[in-house]
Amino acid sequence: MEKGGKLSLFVLDFIYKEKLFKLFVPKEVGGKMLPLPDALHIFEEASRIDGNLGWAVTIGSGGGYFYAYMQTKTAKKVFADKKAVIAGSGHPNAIATKTKRGYKVTGQWKYASGAPYATAFTANAMIKGSNKMLAFTFLPAQVSILKDWNAFGMRATESHSFKVTNAFVPNEMTFDLSNKSLYYKSPIYQYPFLQFAEASFAAVAIGLGKHFMEEAHTMLKNYKAVWGAKSERYRFVKTKVKYAEEMMQEAIDTFYKVANKSWDKMLKEGKLKTKFQHNVSKTSRETSATVLAYADGLIQYLGMQAVMQGSNINRVWRDMHTACQHVLLVPTK
């Protein structure tokens, strides 16, 4: 997948079969409607298997959050297909002009993961002549994909740019994430979208961190035969691996404790108070930063093989850096 720069058909078929793009949509459109804590563990495990798989599932299923904000008829239309998945962007890099029945939109957006297999695209745009922002749903036929994804990690996520030119979007194909009057009621849609996204991305970082440690143990096992089990270098690296793993796990345990508590609070009170929102945001960033830092601190001890692009551990390390480069995971202080 890394060499080809896209998910294999085998992986996509697996995602469709297991409904991994439909974790947050109702069962009446073939969804699973999972609680957030359950989904976080799926994101982690998918990312532990492969970073591209984990990112695709996390981003692809995350679009299901929009279901409750779309008019019911529109939402069912967008998500009815068994292969339904949204690609898009949250940046308002477009101008929309109001017409009698909708809007004409022109703009271009970056980093739309899964663009080539998306069945719909969503993106924000500013309304011409106002300071109002709306989200617009485009059909694939309205979109031009610019195959410009060339990061050194997450090579198969196909996170390309896309653009529309004077695309007509009827009123019923627009939605507003600031709207408090949801068209569909379910706990996941009551959870704040920012913290929903931050926690989801942190779970990806966690899965990649665990895969990194698995590869580190494999390399350590190989070095045992080369260096000798009693050599000073082997014992030194083994100690470094053990310490990094313990520190990562401590951060991971804290993350899930905070995420689970926030979900329970939201279920109990019907909303998530500001202090818990801040705690989820802070912990998501800190966990991702911790996982990345200990991987960076360890890789220098794992020999030249660790910096060879064809090695498993190098691929995982590059995927970690790419995922943790997302603005929602970058520490702000």
TANORFEN-V922487 format. One record per residue. RES is the residue in three letters. D_CENTER is the distance of its C-alpha to the mean C-alpha in Angstrom with 1 decimal. Layout:
res=RES d_center=D_CENTER
res=RES d_center=D_CENTER
This chain:
res=MET d_center=18.1
res=GLU d_center=17.9
res=LYS d_center=21.4
res=GLY d_center=20.9
res=GLY d_center=17.7
res=LYS d_center=16.2
res=LEU d_center=15.3
res=SER d_center=18.6
res=LEU d_center=20.2
res=PHE d_center=20.5
res=VAL d_center=16.7
res=LEU d_center=16.2
res=ASP d_center=19.2
res=PHE d_center=18.0
res=ILE d_center=14.8
res=TYR d_center=17.2
res=LYS d_center=19.8
res=GLU d_center=17.7
res=LYS d_center=16.1
res=LEU d_center=12.6
res=PHE d_center=11.5
res=LYS d_center=13.9
res=LEU d_center=13.0
res=PHE d_center=13.6
res=VAL d_center=16.5
res=PRO d_center=20.2
res=LYS d_center=22.2
res=GLU d_center=24.5
res=VAL d_center=22.1
res=GLY d_center=21.1
res=GLY d_center=18.2
res=LYS d_center=17.9
res=MET d_center=17.3
res=LEU d_center=16.1
res=PRO d_center=16.4
res=LEU d_center=13.4
res=PRO d_center=14.7
res=ASP d_center=15.1
res=ALA d_center=11.5
res=LEU d_center=10.4
res=HIS d_center=12.8
res=ILE d_center=11.6
res=PHE d_center=8.1
res=GLU d_center=10.4
res=GLU d_center=12.9
res=ALA d_center=11.1
res=SER d_center=9.8
res=ARG d_center=13.4
res=ILE d_center=14.8
res=ASP d_center=13.0
res=GLY d_center=10.1
res=ASN d_center=10.0
res=LEU d_center=10.2
res=GLY d_center=7.5
res=TRP d_center=4.8
res=ALA d_center=7.0
res=VAL d_center=7.3
res=THR d_center=4.1
res=ILE d_center=4.1
res=GLY d_center=7.7
res=SER d_center=8.6
res=GLY d_center=7.3
res=GLY d_center=10.1
res=GLY d_center=12.5
res=TYR d_center=12.7
res=PHE d_center=14.9
res=TYR d_center=17.4
res=ALA d_center=19.5
res=TYR d_center=19.9
res=MET d_center=21.2
res=GLN d_center=24.8
res=THR d_center=25.3
res=LYS d_center=26.8
res=THR d_center=24.1
res=ALA d_center=21.2
res=LYS d_center=23.1
res=LYS d_center=23.7
res=VAL d_center=20.1
res=PHE d_center=18.8
res=ALA d_center=22.0
res=ASP d_center=21.4
res=LYS d_center=20.4
res=LYS d_center=18.1
res=ALA d_center=16.7
res=VAL d_center=13.3
res=ILE d_center=12.4
res=ALA d_center=11.3
res=GLY d_center=12.0
res=SER d_center=12.1
res=GLY d_center=13.1
res=HIS d_center=15.8
res=PRO d_center=19.3
res=ASN d_center=20.5
res=ALA d_center=23.1
res=ILE d_center=26.3
res=ALA d_center=27.1
res=THR d_center=30.8
res=LYS d_center=32.1
res=THR d_center=34.3
res=LYS d_center=36.3
res=ARG d_center=33.8
res=GLY d_center=30.5
res=TYR d_center=29.2
res=LYS d_center=29.3
res=VAL d_center=26.2
res=THR d_center=26.0
res=GLY d_center=23.2
res=GLN d_center=20.6
res=TRP d_center=16.9
res=LYS d_center=14.8
res=TYR d_center=11.5
res=ALA d_center=11.1
res=SER d_center=8.9
res=GLY d_center=11.1
res=ALA d_center=14.0
res=PRO d_center=16.8
res=TYR d_center=16.2
res=ALA d_center=15.1
res=THR d_center=17.7
res=ALA d_center=17.2
res=PHE d_center=15.9
res=THR d_center=15.5
res=ALA d_center=16.2
res=ASN d_center=18.1
res=ALA d_center=21.7
res=MET d_center=24.6
res=ILE d_center=27.7
res=LYS d_center=30.7
res=GLY d_center=33.4
res=SER d_center=31.3
res=ASN d_center=28.6
res=LYS d_center=26.7
res=MET d_center=23.1
res=LEU d_center=22.0
res=ALA d_center=19.1
res=PHE d_center=20.3
res=THR d_center=19.6
res=PHE d_center=20.7
res=LEU d_center=21.9
res=PRO d_center=21.2
res=ALA d_center=24.9
res=GLN d_center=24.6
res=VAL d_center=21.9
res=SER d_center=22.6
res=ILE d_center=19.9
res=LEU d_center=20.5
res=LYS d_center=19.5
res=ASP d_center=19.0
res=TRP d_center=15.9
res=ASN d_center=17.7
res=ALA d_center=15.7
res=PHE d_center=17.2
res=GLY d_center=14.1
res=MET d_center=11.4
res=ARG d_center=14.4
res=ALA d_center=13.7
res=THR d_center=10.4
res=GLU d_center=13.0
res=SER d_center=11.3
res=HIS d_center=14.7
res=SER d_center=16.4
res=PHE d_center=18.2
res=LYS d_center=21.3
res=VAL d_center=23.7
res=THR d_center=27.3
res=ASN d_center=29.4
res=ALA d_center=27.3
res=PHE d_center=28.7
res=VAL d_center=26.5
res=PRO d_center=28.5
res=ASN d_center=28.3
res=GLU d_center=26.9
res=MET d_center=23.8
res=THR d_center=22.9
res=PHE d_center=21.3
res=ASP d_center=21.0
res=LEU d_center=18.3
res=SER d_center=21.1
res=ASN d_center=23.3
res=LYS d_center=24.2
res=SER d_center=25.9
res=LEU d_center=23.4
res=TYR d_center=24.5
res=TYR d_center=23.2
res=LYS d_center=23.4
res=SER d_center=21.1
res=PRO d_center=19.9
res=ILE d_center=16.1
res=TYR d_center=17.0
res=GLN d_center=19.1
res=TYR d_center=16.4
res=PRO d_center=15.7
res=PHE d_center=12.7
res=LEU d_center=12.2
res=GLN d_center=12.2
res=PHE d_center=10.2
res=ALA d_center=7.2
res=GLU d_center=8.5
res=ALA d_center=9.2
res=SER d_center=5.9
res=PHE d_center=4.7
res=ALA d_center=8.4
res=ALA d_center=8.5
res=VAL d_center=6.8
res=ALA d_center=9.5
res=ILE d_center=11.9
res=GLY d_center=11.8
res=LEU d_center=12.3
res=GLY d_center=15.0
res=LYS d_center=16.7
res=HIS d_center=16.8
res=PHE d_center=18.3
res=MET d_center=20.9
res=GLU d_center=21.8
res=GLU d_center=22.5
res=ALA d_center=24.4
res=HIS d_center=26.6
res=THR d_center=27.3
res=MET d_center=28.5
res=LEU d_center=30.5
res=LYS d_center=32.2
res=ASN d_center=33.1
res=TYR d_center=34.4
res=LYS d_center=36.5
res=ALA d_center=38.6
res=VAL d_center=38.8
res=TRP d_center=39.5
res=GLY d_center=41.2
res=ALA d_center=40.1
res=LYS d_center=42.5
res=SER d_center=41.8
res=GLU d_center=40.9
res=ARG d_center=37.8
res=TYR d_center=36.4
res=ARG d_center=37.0
res=PHE d_center=35.4
res=VAL d_center=32.2
res=LYS d_center=32.0
res=THR d_center=32.4
res=LYS d_center=29.6
res=VAL d_center=27.2
res=LYS d_center=28.2
res=TYR d_center=27.8
res=ALA d_center=24.3
res=GLU d_center=23.3
res=GLU d_center=25.0
res=MET d_center=23.4
res=MET d_center=19.9
res=GLN d_center=20.7
res=GLU d_center=22.3
res=ALA d_center=19.3
res=ILE d_center=17.1
res=ASP d_center=19.9
res=THR d_center=20.0
res=PHE d_center=16.3
res=TYR d_center=16.7
res=LYS d_center=20.1
res=VAL d_center=18.8
res=ALA d_center=16.0
res=ASN d_center=18.6
res=LYS d_center=21.2
res=SER d_center=19.3
res=TRP d_center=18.7
res=ASP d_center=22.4
res=LYS d_center=23.5
res=MET d_center=21.8
res=LEU d_center=23.4
res=LYS d_center=26.7
res=GLU d_center=27.0
res=GLY d_center=25.1
res=LYS d_center=23.0
res=LEU d_center=21.4
res=LYS d_center=23.8
res=THR d_center=23.0
res=LYS d_center=23.7
res=PHE d_center=21.1
res=GLN d_center=18.5
res=HIS d_center=19.4
res=ASN d_center=19.4
res=VAL d_center=15.8
res=SER d_center=14.8
res=LYS d_center=17.2
res=THR d_center=16.4
res=SER d_center=12.6
res=ARG d_center=13.6
res=GLU d_center=16.6
res=THR d_center=15.1
res=SER d_center=12.7
res=ALA d_center=15.8
res=THR d_center=18.1
res=VAL d_center=16.3
res=LEU d_center=16.2
res=ALA d_center=19.8
res=TYR d_center=21.3
res=ALA d_center=19.9
res=ASP d_center=21.4
res=GLY d_center=24.6
res=LEU d_center=25.0
res=ILE d_center=24.5
res=GLN d_center=27.7
res=TYR d_center=29.7
res=LEU d_center=28.5
res=GLY d_center=30.8
res=MET d_center=30.6
res=GLN d_center=28.7
res=ALA d_center=25.6
res=VAL d_center=25.6
res=MET d_center=26.3
res=GLN d_center=23.5
res=GLY d_center=24.5
res=SER d_center=24.1
res=ASN d_center=21.3
res=ILE d_center=20.9
res=ASN d_center=20.7
res=ARG d_center=17.9
res=VAL d_center=15.8
res=TRP d_center=16.9
res=ARG d_center=15.9
res=ASP d_center=12.4
res=MET d_center=12.2
res=HIS d_center=13.6
res=THR d_center=11.4
res=ALA d_center=8.1
res=CYS d_center=10.3
res=GLN d_center=11.7
res=HIS d_center=9.2
res=VAL d_center=11.6
res=LEU d_center=10.2
res=LEU d_center=10.7
res=VAL d_center=13.9
res=PRO d_center=16.9
res=THR d_center=19.1
res=LYS d_center=22.3
